[in-house]
Amino acid sequence: MPEVDTRPLDTARKLAEAGDLAGAATIFAELAADPAEPDRAQAAVGLAVVLEESGDVPGARTAARTALGTGHPEFAAQAACLLAGSFEREDLTDQARAAWQAALGVGNPAYVPLAHMALARLATGDQEAEEALRAALATADPEVASRAAQRLAEVFLEEGEAGEAAEVLLEALSVPEVADVPRLRVMLGIAHLELACAELSAAIEEGGDVETSALAIELLARTLPLRGRDEDAERVWRYGLESTDEDLAAEVRLRLDRDA
């Protein structure tokens, strides 16, 4: 049994931990109903949690809204996250987005990165998702910035925007103690390979002396397979071998025959 002088909030917490959800809810509800109660925000969050565990989803949401309405920097943010999670579990996307926006509005930096990532996940379009991911990256949270950069880079690489991919990966790598550095570096290397392919293609199209053109053809043809583009590599070799410039064709043949 809790001691007589135990704070009601602590008593409710102990009851909840002991499995007496109804008893905990009674105390939490009394505290949350009192606008003058200094622990009102925390009690409302506690009430939301025990009601959720009890299966009273509407009641839990009402309690969470009470906590959110207090504007408390910690417990209002927790309440917004509880609301968002509740709505997401029922695929109520619009309400979930609004709750995550409310979490951002509280301004607690501990919850901002999580909210941005959630808004990216629930985005209604590519532009909205990109903006949310960039905002998550900008928080410089070691875990979230890494995940946001990886997702952005994947999208940019799929769209052929290797330069954009490289930029976000470099931004993530500049974050102190950023997570998953090896993965970020591998993706940066991939972005650089794509950039190299673009530069080599441009060099081939623009033309030049025989040695430079042959070198560009060889480098491009040997780089493309690293990106799984074997057929493109074969076309590049053929382009050089079938060139109307006999000197260029001969130089490309020499470079290709080095593999024989």
C-alpha positions as CSV (number, residue, x, y, z in Angstrom):
1,M,0.0,0.0,0.0
2,P,1.3,3.5,-0.8
3,E,2.3,5.7,2.2
4,V,-0.2,8.2,3.4
5,D,2.0,11.2,2.5
6,T,2.7,10.0,-1.1
7,R,1.8,12.5,-3.7
8,P,-1.4,11.6,-5.6
9,L,0.5,11.5,-8.9
10,D,3.0,9.0,-7.5
11,T,0.2,6.9,-6.0
12,A,-1.5,6.8,-9.4
13,R,1.7,5.8,-11.1
14,K,2.3,3.0,-8.6
15,L,-1.2,1.7,-9.1
16,A,-0.8,1.7,-12.8
17,E,2.5,-0.2,-12.5
18,A,0.8,-2.7,-10.3
19,G,-1.9,-3.3,-12.9
20,D,-4.7,-1.4,-11.2
21,L,-5.6,0.7,-14.2
22,A,-9.0,1.7,-12.9
23,G,-7.6,3.0,-9.6
24,A,-4.8,4.9,-11.4
25,A,-7.3,6.4,-13.8
26,T,-9.5,7.7,-11.0
27,I,-6.6,9.6,-9.4
28,F,-5.2,10.8,-12.8
29,A,-8.7,12.0,-13.8
30,E,-9.1,14.0,-10.6
31,L,-5.8,15.7,-11.1
32,A,-6.3,16.4,-14.8
33,A,-9.7,17.9,-14.1
34,D,-8.3,20.6,-11.8
35,P,-7.0,23.6,-13.8
36,A,-5.1,24.8,-10.7
37,E,-3.3,21.5,-10.2
38,P,0.4,21.9,-10.9
39,D,0.7,18.3,-12.1
40,R,-2.3,18.6,-14.4
41,A,-0.4,18.1,-17.6
42,Q,1.5,15.0,-16.4
43,A,-1.7,13.6,-14.9
44,A,-3.6,14.0,-18.1
45,V,-0.8,12.1,-20.0
46,G,-0.9,9.4,-17.4
47,L,-4.7,9.2,-17.8
48,A,-4.3,8.9,-21.5
49,V,-1.9,6.1,-21.2
50,V,-4.0,4.0,-18.7
51,L,-7.2,4.6,-20.6
52,E,-5.4,3.5,-23.8
53,E,-4.2,0.3,-22.1
54,S,-7.8,-0.2,-20.8
55,G,-9.2,0.0,-24.3
56,D,-10.9,3.3,-23.9
57,V,-9.5,5.0,-27.0
58,P,-11.9,8.0,-27.1
59,G,-11.2,8.7,-23.4
60,A,-7.5,8.4,-23.9
61,R,-7.7,10.9,-26.8
62,T,-9.7,13.3,-24.7
63,A,-7.1,13.1,-21.9
64,A,-4.3,13.6,-24.4
65,R,-6.0,16.7,-25.7
66,T,-6.3,18.0,-22.1
67,A,-2.5,17.6,-21.7
68,L,-1.9,19.2,-25.1
69,G,-4.0,22.2,-24.2
70,T,-1.8,22.9,-21.2
71,G,1.1,23.8,-23.5
72,H,3.5,22.1,-21.1
73,P,6.9,21.8,-22.9
74,E,7.3,18.1,-22.0
75,F,3.9,16.6,-21.4
76,A,2.0,18.5,-24.1
77,A,4.6,17.2,-26.6
78,Q,4.1,13.7,-25.2
79,A,0.4,14.0,-25.5
80,A,0.6,15.1,-29.1
81,C,2.7,12.0,-29.9
82,L,0.2,9.8,-28.1
83,L,-2.6,11.3,-30.1
84,A,-0.6,10.9,-33.4
85,G,0.1,7.3,-32.6
86,S,-3.5,6.6,-31.7
87,F,-4.7,8.0,-35.0
88,E,-2.0,6.3,-37.1
89,R,-3.1,2.9,-35.7
90,E,-6.5,3.5,-37.1
91,D,-5.2,4.9,-40.4
92,L,-6.7,8.3,-39.6
93,T,-4.0,10.1,-41.5
94,D,-5.3,13.6,-41.5
95,Q,-5.8,13.6,-37.7
96,A,-2.4,12.0,-37.3
97,R,-0.7,14.7,-39.3
98,A,-2.5,17.4,-37.3
99,A,-1.3,15.8,-34.1
100,W,2.3,15.6,-35.3
101,Q,2.0,19.3,-36.3
102,A,0.8,20.0,-32.8
103,A,3.9,18.3,-31.5
104,L,6.0,20.6,-33.6
105,G,4.0,23.5,-32.3
106,V,5.0,22.7,-28.7
107,G,8.6,23.3,-29.7
108,N,10.3,20.8,-27.5
109,P,13.5,20.0,-29.5
110,A,13.4,16.4,-28.2
111,Y,10.3,15.7,-30.2
112,V,10.8,17.9,-33.3
113,P,12.9,15.4,-35.2
114,L,10.5,12.5,-34.6
115,A,7.6,14.7,-35.7
116,H,9.3,15.7,-38.9
117,M,10.0,12.1,-39.8
118,A,6.4,11.2,-39.1
119,L,5.1,14.0,-41.3
120,A,7.4,12.8,-44.1
121,R,6.0,9.3,-43.7
122,L,2.4,10.6,-43.8
123,A,3.0,13.2,-46.5
124,T,0.3,13.5,-49.2
125,G,2.9,14.2,-52.0
126,D,6.5,14.1,-52.9
127,Q,7.2,17.7,-52.3
128,E,5.6,17.6,-48.9
129,A,7.7,14.5,-48.0
130,E,10.9,16.2,-49.2
131,E,10.2,19.3,-47.2
132,A,9.6,17.2,-44.0
133,L,12.7,15.1,-44.6
134,R,14.8,18.2,-45.1
135,A,13.4,19.7,-41.9
136,A,14.3,16.4,-40.1
137,L,17.8,16.6,-41.5
138,A,18.2,20.2,-40.4
139,T,17.5,19.3,-36.8
140,A,21.0,17.6,-36.7
141,D,19.7,14.8,-34.6
142,P,22.3,12.0,-35.0
143,E,19.8,9.3,-35.6
144,V,17.0,11.2,-37.5
145,A,19.4,13.2,-39.7
146,S,21.0,10.0,-40.9
147,R,17.6,8.4,-41.7
148,A,16.3,11.5,-43.4
149,A,19.4,11.9,-45.5
150,Q,19.3,8.3,-46.6
151,R,15.7,8.5,-47.7
152,L,16.3,11.8,-49.5
153,A,19.4,10.4,-51.2
154,E,17.5,7.3,-52.4
155,V,14.8,9.5,-53.9
156,F,17.3,11.8,-55.6
157,L,19.3,8.9,-57.0
158,E,16.1,7.3,-58.4
159,E,15.3,10.7,-60.1
160,G,18.8,11.1,-61.5
161,E,19.6,14.0,-59.2
162,A,23.0,12.7,-58.0
163,G,24.2,16.2,-57.1
164,E,21.2,16.7,-54.7
165,A,21.8,13.2,-53.2
166,A,25.5,14.1,-52.6
167,E,24.6,17.4,-50.9
168,V,22.2,15.9,-48.4
169,L,24.6,13.0,-47.6
170,L,27.4,15.5,-47.0
171,E,25.1,17.5,-44.7
172,A,24.3,14.4,-42.7
173,L,28.0,13.5,-42.4
174,S,28.7,16.9,-41.0
175,V,26.3,16.2,-38.0
176,P,28.3,15.4,-34.9
177,E,28.1,11.7,-34.0
178,V,25.7,11.0,-36.8
179,A,24.5,7.4,-37.0
180,D,25.2,4.9,-39.7
181,V,28.3,6.6,-41.1
182,P,29.4,3.7,-43.3
183,R,26.0,3.6,-45.0
184,L,26.1,7.3,-45.6
185,R,29.5,7.1,-47.1
186,V,28.6,4.2,-49.4
187,M,25.6,6.2,-50.6
188,L,27.8,9.2,-51.1
189,G,30.1,7.0,-53.2
190,I,27.2,5.9,-55.3
191,A,26.2,9.5,-55.8
192,H,29.7,10.3,-56.9
193,L,29.7,7.4,-59.3
194,E,26.6,8.8,-60.9
195,L,28.1,12.2,-61.1
196,A,31.2,10.7,-62.7
197,C,29.1,8.9,-65.3
198,A,27.4,12.1,-66.2
199,E,30.7,14.0,-66.5
200,L,32.2,11.2,-68.6
201,S,29.1,11.1,-70.9
202,A,29.4,14.8,-71.4
203,A,33.1,14.6,-72.2
204,I,32.3,11.9,-74.8
205,E,29.5,13.9,-76.4
206,E,31.6,17.1,-76.5
207,G,34.5,15.3,-78.1
208,G,38.2,16.0,-77.8
209,D,41.6,14.6,-78.7
210,V,41.8,10.9,-79.4
211,E,43.5,10.0,-76.1
212,T,41.0,12.0,-73.9
213,S,38.0,10.6,-75.8
214,A,39.2,7.1,-75.5
215,L,39.9,7.5,-71.8
216,A,36.4,8.9,-71.2
217,I,34.9,6.0,-73.1
218,E,36.9,3.4,-71.1
219,L,36.2,5.0,-67.8
220,L,32.5,5.3,-68.4
221,A,32.3,1.7,-69.8
222,R,34.1,0.4,-66.7
223,T,32.1,2.5,-64.2
224,L,28.6,1.8,-65.5
225,P,28.6,-1.9,-64.4
226,L,29.3,-0.8,-60.8
227,R,25.8,0.7,-61.0
228,G,24.3,-2.4,-62.5
229,R,24.2,-0.9,-66.0
230,D,26.0,-3.6,-68.0
231,E,24.0,-3.1,-71.2
232,D,24.8,0.6,-71.2
233,A,28.5,-0.2,-70.7
234,E,28.4,-2.4,-73.8
235,R,26.8,0.4,-75.8
236,V,29.6,2.7,-74.8
237,W,32.2,0.3,-75.9
238,R,30.5,-0.2,-79.2
239,Y,30.2,3.6,-79.6
240,G,34.0,3.8,-79.4
241,L,34.8,0.7,-81.4
242,E,32.4,1.8,-84.3
243,S,33.6,5.4,-84.4
244,T,34.2,6.8,-87.8
245,D,37.4,8.2,-86.4
246,E,39.7,5.2,-87.0
247,D,42.3,6.5,-84.6
248,L,39.7,6.7,-81.8
249,A,38.3,3.2,-82.6
250,A,41.8,1.8,-82.5
251,E,42.6,3.4,-79.2
252,V,39.4,2.1,-77.7
253,R,40.1,-1.4,-79.0
254,L,43.5,-1.3,-77.3
255,R,41.9,-0.3,-74.0
256,L,39.2,-3.0,-74.3
257,D,41.8,-5.7,-75.2
258,R,43.7,-5.1,-72.0
259,D,41.1,-7.3,-70.4
260,A,41.8,-10.2,-72.7
